[in-house]
Amino acid sequence: MDINIITPADATYEEWNSRGVNLRWKGQPSGIIPVTTTNELQEALQYAVDNNKRVVVRGGGHCLENFVADPAVEMVIDISRMKGIRYDEQMNAIEVTAGSTLGEVLEALDRQWGTLLPAGQHPAIGMGGHISGGAFGFLHRQHGLAADYLYAVEILWVNNERQVEKVIATREENDPNRELWWAHTGGGTGNFGIVTRYWFRAAGVKEHDPSLLLPKSPEVLETIEMEWDWEQIDERVFKQLLDNFGEWSSMHGSADTKAGNLFATLYLLNKVTGKIMLKAVLSDCPEETAEEFAAAISAGLGITGRATRKPMRWLEFALQPFPDIFVEQRAAFKVKDALLRAPYTHAQAGIIYRYLTTHTDVPGGAVGVATFGGKMNAVAPDATAFPQRDSIMATACNVGWIDPADEAKSLAWARALYQELFAETGGLPVPGGQSGGCLIAHPDADLADEQFNKSGVPWHVFYYQDNYKRLQHVKRKWDPLGIFRHALSVEGV
Ligand SMILES: Cc1cc2nc3c(=O)[nH]c(=O)nc-3n(C[C@H](O)[C@H](O)[C@H](O)COP(=O)(O)OP(=O)(O)OC[C@H]3O[C@@H](n4cnc5c(N)ncnc54)[C@H](O)[C@@H]3O)c2cc1C
């Protein structure tokens, strides 16, 4: 069978090569192979291996780091046209082809069976790269992570004889490939082969009815948006706001919280943008939870903010959440995130305040703080490969820029802020105490770079903690030749 290889000489090359959303990275592969079926994908991968090409797969193009777009990558296999969502009777699970986007999956689930997968926030993310990072989103406090619903996964892997093979791994206790399934419940992307299909079903469901396999779509969904003008915010108000958010997250972060169906993010934007915003989603939430939340966040601020509440249908929200935040605008960006087991201290809030008010030449710099915990903390740290099951918040130092001339100062801003925030633990959120490590779905290659990681703690501890050894064994078995690799890939033992 002929393989359709798009080379730099082809008119469509640039279009295929620039699918990544983070303009910080640019690759120049000698070939890009778009595939639409598993057979085509298998042939493309075999071709790359036979020709000794450094190969990676691209799905939705939402990688934060240079795992796909990188000058060292020689061949990209593009699976963005490999789509499909159906009920698989034999597996009694919802089967999702890896090139589907999250939005396509949420739409099919809701329209056909009135269900949802509690996955990420951006509908354009590709499922192939998303699920194996754990996949948190608007509803993980209510339902857990999407990876907690993973029943099975199909993978193309490369054996010791350099032959591409297909394997299915399930969570069944007696499945000899169970460890490979486990590795895909939070063990990161681009590590063990190419995922072709995922199957989803909540643990413990016995009924053979596709509408009972996953959580029901919320009957009532409401958004709360709050906004405060920076003009009115001094350091006291800023600290009070962060205190309020931290206290609420702390009080409602346990696995059995009654407020698990409320998720919120505080967007602490640079002062030059004029405002600070909070966006919350409430699904099937009692009225008093919404009121108590809004009151708790505003307590003691002493300034007047704006608040709007809007009822929406779940799908309407999921396909276009908060359009002023989730614009599909391509830009260069860097994300440095951390999980928090306790709220920011006043000293840390003061550092954030300083970076947002004095570095006016980095308008794209912001700090996000989101409520975590809830149901995602009901799972044991080793039951899936995603170990961070005791955090109450996630936070991120984000910076975006359009003009390449702004790159150096933007990166310096995010790195310096992060370093100061976690100065007590060597400049990084070392797991233990206040910090809970980092999310592999938001990879930050600085953690593996001696220039930026002076904590003495290896990069993999931040992402995988005690699960790393197990992932290394999976790596040795299913990628014995180390074909699948990038700046933060699991190393076989
Ligand atoms: C705007 C934005 C919002 C986000 N929001 C969330 C969120 O709410 N929750 C969350 O958990 N994450 C979120 N993420 C992170 C996202 O889950 C990861 O970046 C994910 O890896 C993206 O997958 P992709 O297929 O879109 O990206 P790609 O760039 O195509 O791939 C990303 C990585 O996955 C690998 N990969 C892709 N497909 C496969 C496959 N089939 N088999 C094996 N490896 C594969 C690639 O080789 C690469 O290493 C967000 C990212 C962005 C940019």
The ligand as a MOL file (V3000), in Angstrom:
LIG
                    3D

  0  0  0     0  0            999 V3000
M  V30 BEGIN CTAB
M  V30 COUNTS 53 58 0 0 0
M  V30 BEGIN ATOM
M  V30 1 C -5.5350 25.4410 25.4730 0
M  V30 2 C -5.2530 24.1680 26.2150 0
M  V30 3 C -6.1360 23.7450 27.1940 0
M  V30 4 C -5.8920 22.5630 27.8970 0
M  V30 5 N -6.7740 22.1770 28.8670 0
M  V30 6 C -6.5700 21.0130 29.5220 0
M  V30 7 C -7.4800 20.5740 30.5230 0
M  V30 8 O -8.4620 21.2370 30.8180 0
M  V30 9 N -7.2490 19.4030 31.1400 0
M  V30 10 C -6.1520 18.6130 30.8260 0
M  V30 11 O -6.0140 17.5280 31.4050 0
M  V30 12 N -5.2430 19.0290 29.8910 0
M  V30 13 C -5.4350 20.1930 29.2480 0
M  V30 14 N -4.5440 20.5910 28.2980 0
M  V30 15 C -3.3780 19.7510 28.0340 0
M  V30 16 C -3.6920 18.6410 27.0260 0
M  V30 17 O -4.4220 17.6060 27.6540 0
M  V30 18 C -2.3730 18.0530 26.5020 0
M  V30 19 O -1.6240 19.0770 25.9150 0
M  V30 20 C -2.6090 16.9220 25.5150 0
M  V30 21 O -1.4340 16.1620 25.4110 0
M  V30 22 C -3.0120 17.4420 24.1660 0
M  V30 23 O -3.2400 16.3980 23.2750 0
M  V30 24 P -3.3530 16.7130 21.7020 0
M  V30 25 O -3.5870 15.4400 20.9980 0
M  V30 26 O -4.2980 17.8280 21.5120 0
M  V30 27 O -1.9210 17.3200 21.4150 0
M  V30 28 P -0.7190 16.8960 20.4210 0
M  V30 29 O 0.1680 18.1000 20.3950 0
M  V30 30 O -1.2110 16.3630 19.1440 0
M  V30 31 O -0.0160 15.7480 21.2510 0
M  V30 32 C 0.4460 15.9800 22.5540 0
M  V30 33 C 1.3240 14.8240 23.0170 0
M  V30 34 O 0.5690 13.6230 22.9940 0
M  V30 35 C 1.1500 12.6840 22.1040 0
M  V30 36 N 0.0430 12.0020 21.4350 0
M  V30 37 C -0.9500 12.5390 20.6890 0
M  V30 38 N -1.7630 11.5780 20.2440 0
M  V30 39 C -1.2700 10.4130 20.7100 0
M  V30 40 C -1.6600 9.0560 20.5690 0
M  V30 41 N -2.7130 8.7130 19.8310 0
M  V30 42 N -0.9270 8.1020 21.1870 0
M  V30 43 C 0.1650 8.4330 21.9280 0
M  V30 44 N 0.5940 9.6920 22.0710 0
M  V30 45 C -0.1260 10.6760 21.4740 0
M  V30 46 C 1.9990 13.5110 21.1550 0
M  V30 47 O 3.0240 12.7480 20.5380 0
M  V30 48 C 2.5230 14.5600 22.1160 0
M  V30 49 O 3.5680 14.0370 22.8990 0
M  V30 50 C -4.7370 21.7830 27.5960 0
M  V30 51 C -3.8430 22.2160 26.6170 0
M  V30 52 C -4.0870 23.4020 25.9370 0
M  V30 53 C -3.1010 23.8700 24.9060 0
M  V30 END ATOM
M  V30 BEGIN BOND
M  V30 1 1 1 2
M  V30 2 1 2 3
M  V30 3 2 2 52
M  V30 4 2 3 4
M  V30 5 1 4 5
M  V30 6 1 4 50
M  V30 7 2 5 6
M  V30 8 1 6 7
M  V30 9 1 6 13
M  V30 10 2 7 8
M  V30 11 1 7 9
M  V30 12 1 9 10
M  V30 13 2 10 11
M  V30 14 1 10 12
M  V30 15 2 12 13
M  V30 16 1 13 14
M  V30 17 1 14 15
M  V30 18 1 14 50
M  V30 19 1 15 16
M  V30 20 1 16 17
M  V30 21 1 16 18
M  V30 22 1 18 19
M  V30 23 1 18 20
M  V30 24 1 20 21
M  V30 25 1 20 22
M  V30 26 1 22 23
M  V30 27 1 23 24
M  V30 28 2 24 25
M  V30 29 1 24 26
M  V30 30 1 24 27
M  V30 31 1 27 28
M  V30 32 2 28 29
M  V30 33 1 28 30
M  V30 34 1 28 31
M  V30 35 1 31 32
M  V30 36 1 32 33
M  V30 37 1 33 34
M  V30 38 1 33 48
M  V30 39 1 34 35
M  V30 40 1 35 36
M  V30 41 1 35 46
M  V30 42 1 36 37
M  V30 43 1 36 45
M  V30 44 2 37 38
M  V30 45 1 38 39
M  V30 46 1 39 40
M  V30 47 2 39 45
M  V30 48 1 40 41
M  V30 49 2 40 42
M  V30 50 1 42 43
M  V30 51 2 43 44
M  V30 52 1 44 45
M  V30 53 1 46 47
M  V30 54 1 46 48
M  V30 55 1 48 49
M  V30 56 2 50 51
M  V30 57 1 51 52
M  V30 58 1 52 53
M  V30 END BOND
M  V30 END CTAB
M  END
